[in-house]
Amino acid sequence: MELKFFDSKSASLSEKAAFLTRTKSSPLSSFGHSVGVRFSQEFSSCRGVFTKASYSSSSSGTYIPKRAISSVDEEKFAAENYFYQINGTSGASTSLFSRNVKVLDACDDEYGGVVVDPARLPVNPDAFASMLLFSLSHWKMKEKKGIWLKLPLERSELVPVAVKEGFEYHHAEPGYVMLTYWIPEGPCMLPTNATHQVGVGGFVINEENEVLVVQEKFYAPSFADLWKIPTGFILESEEIYTGAVREVKEETGVDTEFVEVIAFRHAHNLAFDKSDLFFVCMLKPLSAQIKVDDLEIQAAKWMPLVEFVAQPLIQEDGLFRKIIDICIARLGKHYCGLLPHQVVSKFDGRPSCLYYNVVDAENVNCKGD
């Protein structure tokens, strides 16, 4: 099904007459021009407000706006002087597309794009298909750029409808799938899906120079005898330092206090071909009793530092060995890690953490000591 627009501002009288001649079999044309046919098109803004544009026939057989609507912003509503025509898939019939058709409820984003309201999608897939086709044509005329269409899990039947109209997958979460459509010619400028996963590891050492270590329940055979520091992924909207404290607590039951980010590793093409950021955090223990997480952890214990470092897998692996060297240097106050500092950017007005260290010029020791 194809939707075509005719701009009455630029079309010639002959073109308009020819269009109406081709559509004389439509329900609207059967009334005759002398009746003064009127119809309304409903459109909505991102706030859910509706407006109607009334049209009537002219002596030349064209439909023109009865009156202008001056109380609303024309950029927020699609009440324009256009003709709408649907060509059937068989090409055998043609009719005016006019009644009860409106642009999908959406808001403009700050980059000239459109974000469709997922809470106000049509219930019927056929109605969604018609409105989506109509909306795309409208947004193209408005010279919009990227279209963001978030379809909740319970509306998954709309996914093939959107894909058929040219939408592409952007990303998916447990409750929805996000699709996008790029209107301008040339390469798509929409930001890609998240490219990284973020992990943390907690290096916890007590006053007896014992390191808190774990053995995981699920591991590659080559890691069967490895005792390692507690690790995991940070949660959405979670800070690096709070994520490290949480992971240690969940896996071992030990309470800790964040000290510094000691180092971080950046690797690529890991799970699902994503890149990976892994932050090693030094933590100070606030408790000693261990309570193992039975779902993930096989065993946990306090291991003397020298014994931990002497493990063959640690000695043979350049990455692990270097991380331990850095941690030991930090214990000897020959190295300074990164501390989080709360800052607010004027660009977005949001608080965030900037990680950096402050070193005393007369002493290598960190200011935080």
Backbone torsions as a table, in degrees:
resi	resn	phi	psi	omega
1	MET	NA	129.6	-175.3
2	GLU	-118.1	133.4	178.5
3	LEU	-107.6	125.6	-179.3
4	LYS	-117.6	146.5	179.4
5	PHE	-111.1	141.9	175.3
6	PHE	-124.9	119.8	-178.8
7	ASP	-87.5	111.3	-178.0
8	SER	-72.5	-10.7	178.4
9	LYS	-76.2	-28.0	-176.1
10	SER	-114.7	-18.6	-178.1
11	ALA	-72.8	144.8	177.9
12	SER	-76.8	163.4	179.5
13	LEU	-62.6	-36.7	-180.0
14	SER	-65.9	-37.4	178.9
15	GLU	-66.3	-40.8	179.5
16	LYS	-66.7	-42.9	179.9
17	ALA	-63.5	-40.6	179.4
18	ALA	-64.3	-37.7	179.0
19	PHE	-63.2	-46.6	-178.8
20	LEU	-67.7	-32.4	176.8
21	THR	-63.0	-40.9	-179.6
22	ARG	-68.9	-21.9	-176.2
23	THR	-108.5	19.1	-175.9
24	LYS	-66.4	-14.0	178.1
25	SER	-85.2	-3.0	-177.5
26	SER	-73.7	158.9	178.9
27	PRO	-57.8	-33.2	-177.9
28	LEU	-69.5	-42.1	-175.0
29	SER	-72.7	-18.7	-177.5
30	SER	-69.4	-16.7	178.1
31	PHE	-72.9	-24.3	-177.5
32	GLY	90.3	148.4	-176.8
33	HIS	-70.0	-27.3	-174.3
34	SER	-72.6	-15.1	-178.1
35	VAL	-74.4	-24.0	-177.3
36	GLY	75.7	57.7	-174.9
37	VAL	-60.2	137.1	176.0
38	ARG	-126.2	143.6	174.5
39	PHE	-150.2	161.5	-176.9
40	SER	-124.0	147.9	174.2
41	GLN	-119.6	129.0	-177.7
42	GLU	-99.3	137.0	178.6
43	PHE	-136.4	159.0	-178.8
44	SER	-133.3	150.7	174.5
45	SER	-94.6	179.6	-179.4
46	CYS	-68.7	-14.5	177.7
47	ARG	-90.3	-0.4	177.4
48	GLY	84.4	15.1	179.3
49	VAL	-87.2	139.6	-177.7
50	PHE	-109.5	148.7	174.1
51	THR	-140.3	159.8	-179.7
52	LYS	-129.5	141.3	175.2
53	ALA	-111.6	119.2	-177.8
54	SER	-89.2	136.3	-178.1
55	TYR	-124.1	148.8	174.1
56	SER	-140.2	159.9	-176.3
57	SER	-82.7	149.1	178.6
58	SER	-105.1	173.6	-178.9
59	SER	-65.4	-20.9	-179.2
60	SER	-87.4	1.1	178.3
61	GLY	85.6	13.2	178.2
62	THR	-107.6	158.7	177.0
63	TYR	-97.4	129.7	-177.9
64	ILE	-130.1	156.4	178.7
65	PRO	-63.0	133.8	178.0
66	LYS	-68.9	-44.1	177.1
67	ARG	-156.5	154.8	-179.9
68	ALA	-80.0	149.6	176.2
69	ILE	-102.9	109.2	-174.2
70	SER	-97.7	-8.8	-175.0
71	SER	-85.9	-3.7	179.9
72	VAL	-128.5	156.6	178.8
73	ASP	-76.3	123.6	-177.6
74	GLU	-62.4	-24.4	-179.3
75	GLU	-74.3	-18.0	-178.2
76	LYS	-96.9	-12.0	-179.5
77	PHE	-127.9	154.6	-176.8
78	ALA	-100.3	29.4	179.5
79	ALA	-80.0	81.5	-174.8
80	GLU	-118.6	164.7	-178.5
81	ASN	-89.1	75.6	-178.5
82	TYR	-130.5	154.8	170.2
83	PHE	-97.8	148.6	178.0
84	TYR	-125.4	131.1	-176.8
85	GLN	-133.1	135.0	175.8
86	ILE	-107.9	124.7	171.3
87	ASN	-97.2	122.2	179.0
88	GLY	-62.7	156.5	-177.3
89	THR	-62.6	-27.1	179.0
90	SER	-85.5	-13.1	180.0
91	GLY	76.8	7.0	-174.2
92	ALA	-87.6	-25.8	-177.0
93	SER	-133.3	153.2	-179.7
94	THR	-140.6	140.1	178.3
95	SER	-150.6	162.5	176.0
96	LEU	-72.5	140.5	-179.5
97	PHE	-107.5	99.5	-168.2
98	SER	-138.8	-35.1	-170.4
99	ARG	-92.2	134.8	173.9
100	ASN	57.3	32.9	176.1
101	VAL	-113.4	127.6	-179.9
102	LYS	-140.4	162.2	177.2
103	VAL	-71.3	142.3	176.6
104	LEU	-55.7	140.6	177.6
105	ASP	-60.0	124.9	-175.2
106	ALA	-159.5	163.4	174.8
107	CYS	-121.0	148.8	173.1
108	ASP	-76.4	139.6	172.4
109	ASP	-93.6	176.9	-173.7
110	GLU	-78.4	-1.9	-178.5
111	TYR	-110.9	17.7	179.0
112	GLY	83.6	14.8	179.2
113	GLY	-106.2	-170.3	-176.5
114	VAL	-133.7	136.8	176.4
115	VAL	-116.7	112.6	-178.6
116	VAL	-74.0	138.3	179.6
117	ASP	-76.9	111.8	-176.9
118	PRO	-70.5	-17.9	-178.3
119	ALA	-83.1	-9.2	-175.5
120	ARG	-126.1	37.0	176.8
121	LEU	-78.8	148.7	177.2
122	PRO	-59.7	146.7	-179.1
123	VAL	-73.7	-39.3	-175.5
124	ASN	-88.4	129.6	179.1
125	PRO	-59.0	-35.2	178.4
126	ASP	-66.2	-41.1	177.2
127	ALA	-64.8	-39.4	177.6
128	PHE	-62.1	-42.5	-179.9
129	ALA	-60.7	-44.0	179.9
130	SER	-66.0	-44.9	-178.5
131	MET	-67.7	-37.2	179.6
132	LEU	-64.8	-44.4	178.3
133	LEU	-62.1	-44.4	178.0
134	PHE	-61.9	-44.3	-177.8
135	SER	-65.3	-42.4	179.8
136	LEU	-60.1	-42.7	178.5
137	SER	-63.6	-40.6	178.5
138	HIS	-64.9	-45.2	-179.0
139	TRP	-66.6	-32.8	176.1
140	LYS	-64.3	-43.4	178.0
141	MET	-64.2	-31.9	179.2
142	LYS	-81.5	-0.5	179.2
143	GLU	59.3	39.6	173.5
144	LYS	-72.7	169.0	-175.7
145	LYS	-112.0	-93.8	-176.6
146	GLY	-91.2	138.3	176.9
147	ILE	-109.6	127.0	179.2
148	TRP	-107.4	119.1	-177.6
149	LEU	-121.6	107.0	-179.8
150	LYS	-98.3	116.4	-178.6
151	LEU	-109.4	113.6	178.6
152	PRO	-61.7	159.5	-178.1
153	LEU	-56.3	-37.9	-178.1
154	GLU	-73.8	-7.2	176.6
155	ARG	-114.5	31.9	-176.9
156	SER	-63.6	-19.3	178.7
157	GLU	-67.7	-13.2	178.9
158	LEU	-86.0	-12.8	-178.0
159	VAL	-59.0	-52.7	180.0
160	PRO	-62.2	-29.1	177.5
161	VAL	-64.2	-46.3	-179.6
162	ALA	-67.6	-40.8	179.8
163	VAL	-62.5	-38.6	179.4
164	LYS	-61.1	-30.5	179.8
165	GLU	-87.7	3.4	174.7
166	GLY	107.5	3.5	177.4
167	PHE	-72.4	149.6	179.9
168	GLU	-121.0	152.3	176.1
169	TYR	-66.8	137.4	175.0
170	HIS	-110.8	-55.5	174.1
171	HIS	-162.5	168.0	179.6
172	ALA	-136.4	145.5	173.5
173	GLU	-126.7	170.6	-178.2
174	PRO	-54.0	-29.3	-175.0
175	GLY	-105.1	-3.8	-176.9
176	TYR	-163.3	167.3	169.2
177	VAL	-125.1	136.6	178.9
178	MET	-104.0	128.2	176.9
179	LEU	-118.5	154.2	-178.8
180	THR	-134.6	159.2	178.8
181	TYR	-143.0	124.4	-179.1
182	TRP	-103.6	120.4	-173.2
183	ILE	-85.2	-50.0	-175.1
184	PRO	-62.0	155.8	174.1
185	GLU	-70.8	152.9	-179.5
186	GLY	102.1	-177.0	-176.5
187	PRO	-65.7	147.0	178.2
188	CYS	-68.8	131.5	-178.3
189	MET	-105.0	8.9	178.5
190	LEU	-70.8	144.2	177.7
191	PRO	-64.1	144.5	-179.8
192	THR	-76.8	172.6	174.5
193	ASN	-63.8	162.7	179.3
194	ALA	-52.7	134.0	-174.9
195	THR	-100.3	-10.8	-173.4
196	HIS	-129.4	150.9	163.6
197	GLN	-110.5	150.5	-173.9
198	VAL	-121.7	122.3	178.8
199	GLY	-115.7	161.2	178.7
200	VAL	-135.7	151.4	173.4
201	GLY	-131.5	138.7	-178.2
202	GLY	-107.1	112.6	175.5
203	PHE	-92.0	102.5	-176.0
204	VAL	-110.9	121.6	-179.1
205	ILE	-132.3	133.6	-177.0
206	ASN	-95.4	-174.4	-175.8
207	GLU	-71.6	-15.4	177.8
208	GLU	-92.0	13.2	-178.1
209	ASN	59.0	40.6	175.7
210	GLU	-108.7	137.9	-178.8
211	VAL	-101.4	137.4	176.7
212	LEU	-79.2	117.1	-174.8
213	VAL	-129.0	159.7	-179.0
214	VAL	-137.2	158.5	166.4
215	GLN	-119.0	126.0	-175.5
216	GLU	-80.9	153.4	178.9
217	LYS	-72.0	-36.0	-176.6
218	PHE	-115.7	119.2	-173.9
219	TYR	-155.3	162.6	173.3
220	ALA	-71.8	147.6	-178.4
221	PRO	-53.6	-32.5	-178.1
222	SER	-69.1	-14.9	-178.8
223	PHE	-105.0	19.0	-172.7
224	ALA	-59.3	-36.4	-175.2
225	ASP	-102.8	9.9	-174.6
226	LEU	-83.9	128.2	167.4
227	TRP	-98.6	124.7	-173.5
228	LYS	-129.4	167.1	176.3
229	ILE	-74.8	152.2	177.4
230	PRO	-61.5	136.1	-178.8
231	THR	-139.1	165.4	176.5
232	GLY	175.2	-177.9	-179.8
233	PHE	-101.1	143.4	176.6
234	ILE	-76.9	155.1	-178.2
235	LEU	-87.8	167.6	176.7
236	GLU	-61.2	134.3	179.6
237	SER	64.1	23.7	178.7
238	GLU	-107.0	138.7	178.0
239	GLU	-74.3	156.9	179.3
240	ILE	-60.2	-45.9	-174.7
241	TYR	-70.5	-35.1	177.6
242	THR	-73.4	-32.3	177.3
243	GLY	-64.7	-39.9	179.3
244	ALA	-65.0	-44.1	179.0
245	VAL	-63.0	-41.7	-179.3
246	ARG	-65.1	-45.1	-178.3
247	GLU	-61.9	-41.9	178.9
248	VAL	-63.6	-42.0	179.4
249	LYS	-64.4	-43.9	-178.1
250	GLU	-65.5	-40.1	-174.0
251	GLU	-83.7	-32.5	-173.1
252	THR	-121.4	-16.1	-176.2
253	GLY	80.6	1.6	-178.1
254	VAL	-89.1	131.4	175.4
255	ASP	-83.0	139.4	-177.9
256	THR	-138.4	167.3	175.4
257	GLU	-124.5	132.9	-179.1
258	PHE	-67.7	136.5	176.2
259	VAL	-108.8	-63.9	-178.6
260	GLU	-156.7	159.7	164.1
261	VAL	-83.4	118.4	-175.7
262	ILE	-82.7	-43.0	-178.5
263	ALA	-165.6	166.6	172.0
264	PHE	-143.0	150.6	-179.5
265	ARG	-113.5	141.3	178.0
266	HIS	-120.1	117.0	-179.5
267	ALA	-126.9	162.6	-174.1
268	HIS	-131.6	161.2	176.0
269	ASN	56.4	49.2	176.6
270	LEU	-99.2	-131.3	-176.6
271	ALA	-58.7	128.2	-179.7
272	PHE	55.9	29.5	178.8
273	ASP	63.6	20.3	178.4
274	LYS	-87.5	158.8	173.0
275	SER	-85.2	164.3	-174.0
276	ASP	-136.3	131.9	171.9
277	LEU	-111.4	126.2	-178.3
278	PHE	-125.5	118.1	-176.5
279	PHE	-104.3	124.2	175.8
280	VAL	-92.3	119.7	-176.3
281	CYS	-114.6	134.4	172.7
282	MET	-87.2	131.0	-177.9
283	LEU	-125.9	146.0	177.7
284	LYS	-99.4	125.8	-179.2
285	PRO	-70.7	137.8	175.6
286	LEU	-109.0	-10.7	176.0
287	SER	-144.9	168.3	-175.8
288	ALA	-122.2	-25.2	-175.6
289	GLN	-69.1	134.4	-177.3
290	ILE	-102.2	133.7	173.9
291	LYS	-132.8	105.8	-171.3
292	VAL	-74.3	140.1	172.1
293	ASP	-78.6	108.5	-174.0
294	ASP	-66.8	-19.3	-178.0
295	LEU	-75.2	-35.3	-174.1
296	GLU	-116.0	-31.3	-167.8
297	ILE	-109.0	131.4	177.4
298	GLN	-80.0	-42.7	-178.6
299	ALA	-159.5	157.8	176.8
300	ALA	-147.0	149.7	179.9
301	LYS	-164.6	169.2	170.4
302	TRP	-93.1	121.0	-176.7
303	MET	-116.3	133.5	176.2
304	PRO	-53.7	140.6	-175.9
305	LEU	-57.4	-42.7	-177.7
306	VAL	-64.0	-36.9	178.3
307	GLU	-69.8	-38.8	178.8
308	PHE	-62.7	-45.3	-178.2
309	VAL	-68.1	-31.1	-175.4
310	ALA	-76.7	-6.2	179.8
311	GLN	-57.6	133.8	-178.5
312	PRO	-54.8	-41.6	-178.4
313	LEU	-65.7	-30.4	176.6
314	ILE	-72.6	-45.5	-177.6
315	GLN	-66.5	-31.4	-175.9
316	GLU	-86.9	-13.3	-176.5
317	ASP	-104.5	120.1	-177.4
318	GLY	-62.3	-37.9	-178.6
319	LEU	-67.5	-52.0	-179.3
320	PHE	-60.3	-43.9	-177.0
321	ARG	-62.1	-40.8	-179.5
322	LYS	-68.0	-39.3	178.5
323	ILE	-61.5	-43.3	178.9
324	ILE	-65.1	-40.6	177.5
325	ASP	-58.1	-41.8	-179.3
326	ILE	-67.1	-42.0	179.5
327	CYS	-63.1	-41.4	178.5
328	ILE	-65.5	-39.0	177.0
329	ALA	-62.5	-37.2	178.8
330	ARG	-67.5	-38.5	177.9
331	LEU	-63.0	-34.7	178.3
332	GLY	-85.5	6.2	178.2
333	LYS	59.9	35.4	175.0
334	HIS	-106.3	9.4	-176.1
335	TYR	-153.2	142.3	179.1
336	CYS	-117.1	130.0	177.4
337	GLY	-89.5	-162.6	-175.9
338	LEU	-111.0	133.7	177.4
339	LEU	-107.6	144.2	176.9
340	PRO	-79.3	136.0	177.3
341	HIS	-127.1	125.8	-179.1
342	GLN	-73.2	125.3	178.0
343	VAL	-135.2	158.7	176.9
344	VAL	-123.8	126.4	-179.9
345	SER	-89.6	139.1	178.3
346	LYS	-72.7	-19.4	-178.4
347	PHE	-66.4	-40.3	-179.6
348	ASP	-124.9	-6.8	178.0
349	GLY	71.9	12.6	-176.2
350	ARG	-103.0	142.5	175.6
351	PRO	-75.6	147.7	177.1
352	SER	-153.3	171.1	-179.7
353	CYS	-103.9	127.7	172.9
354	LEU	-108.4	122.0	-176.4
355	TYR	-95.8	121.9	175.6
356	TYR	-158.9	169.7	178.6
357	ASN	-116.5	158.7	177.7
358	VAL	-123.6	120.3	-175.3
359	VAL	-113.2	134.7	174.5
360	ASP	-71.9	125.0	-175.9
361	ALA	-61.6	-28.1	-177.5
362	GLU	-93.6	-5.3	-177.6
363	ASN	-147.0	134.9	-179.0
364	VAL	-68.6	-21.7	-177.1
365	ASN	-61.0	147.0	179.6
366	CYS	-72.3	153.7	-178.9
367	LYS	-63.3	-29.4	-176.1
368	GLY	-72.5	-10.0	-177.9
369	ASP	-75.6	NA	NA
